[in-house]
Amino acid sequence: MSATERLIAYHLARLNDKNPDVRIRSIRELALLEATEAYKTLEALYHSDPDPSVRQAAQEAGRTLYLKMVRDGQTPP
């Protein structure tokens, strides 16, 4: 597993943290890492997280990742 893959896994795990600020920071990091594999997870978080700020961050990051997938010729899920 590469360092980037470990970093992505770390941030994905932090999406379950009870602190919304931790979740938001990890969402933003996933977008910066262009972690397109996190797209479906962020979509689920957008629909289920109780905190509106987390949902907004997930929506923004999801949009970023979606556009990256389109740019790279990937079929978004």
C-alpha positions as CSV (number, residue, x, y, z in Angstrom):
1,M,0.0,0.0,0.0
2,S,1.4,3.4,-1.0
3,A,1.7,6.4,1.3
4,T,-1.1,8.1,-0.5
5,E,-3.4,5.0,-0.2
6,R,-2.6,4.9,3.6
7,L,-3.4,8.6,3.9
8,I,-6.7,8.2,2.1
9,A,-7.6,5.2,4.3
10,Y,-6.8,7.3,7.4
11,H,-9.1,10.1,6.3
12,L,-11.9,7.7,5.3
13,A,-11.7,6.2,8.8
14,R,-11.9,9.6,10.4
15,L,-15.3,10.2,8.6
16,N,-16.7,8.2,11.5
17,D,-15.3,10.4,14.2
18,K,-17.9,11.9,16.6
19,N,-16.4,15.4,16.2
20,P,-17.9,17.2,13.1
21,D,-14.7,19.3,12.8
22,V,-12.6,16.2,12.4
23,R,-15.0,14.9,9.7
24,I,-14.9,18.2,7.9
25,R,-11.1,18.3,7.9
26,S,-10.9,14.8,6.5
27,I,-13.5,15.5,3.8
28,R,-11.4,18.5,2.7
29,E,-8.2,16.4,2.7
30,L,-9.9,13.7,0.6
31,A,-10.8,16.4,-2.0
32,L,-7.2,17.8,-1.9
33,L,-5.9,14.3,-2.4
34,E,-8.3,13.9,-5.4
35,A,-9.4,10.6,-3.8
36,T,-12.0,9.7,-6.3
37,E,-12.4,6.3,-4.6
38,A,-14.0,8.3,-1.7
39,Y,-16.8,9.7,-3.9
40,K,-19.5,7.1,-2.9
41,T,-18.6,7.4,0.8
42,L,-18.9,11.2,0.6
43,E,-22.2,10.9,-1.2
44,A,-23.5,8.6,1.6
45,L,-22.2,11.0,4.2
46,Y,-24.0,13.9,2.4
47,H,-27.3,12.0,2.8
48,S,-26.8,10.7,6.3
49,D,-24.6,13.0,8.5
50,P,-26.6,14.9,11.2
51,D,-24.4,18.0,11.0
52,P,-25.3,20.4,8.2
53,S,-21.7,21.7,7.9
54,V,-20.4,18.2,7.4
55,R,-23.1,17.6,4.7
56,Q,-22.1,20.8,3.0
57,A,-18.4,19.9,3.0
58,A,-19.2,16.4,1.7
59,Q,-21.3,18.0,-1.1
60,E,-18.5,20.4,-2.1
61,A,-15.8,17.6,-2.0
62,G,-18.1,15.3,-3.9
63,R,-18.5,17.9,-6.6
64,T,-14.7,18.3,-6.8
65,L,-14.2,14.6,-7.1
66,Y,-17.0,14.2,-9.7
67,L,-15.4,16.8,-11.9
68,K,-12.0,15.1,-11.6
69,M,-13.5,11.8,-12.7
70,V,-15.2,13.5,-15.7
71,R,-11.9,15.2,-16.6
72,D,-10.0,12.0,-16.4
73,G,-12.5,10.1,-18.5
74,Q,-13.8,8.0,-15.7
75,T,-17.4,7.1,-15.5
76,P,-18.8,8.5,-12.2
77,P,-20.7,6.1,-10.1
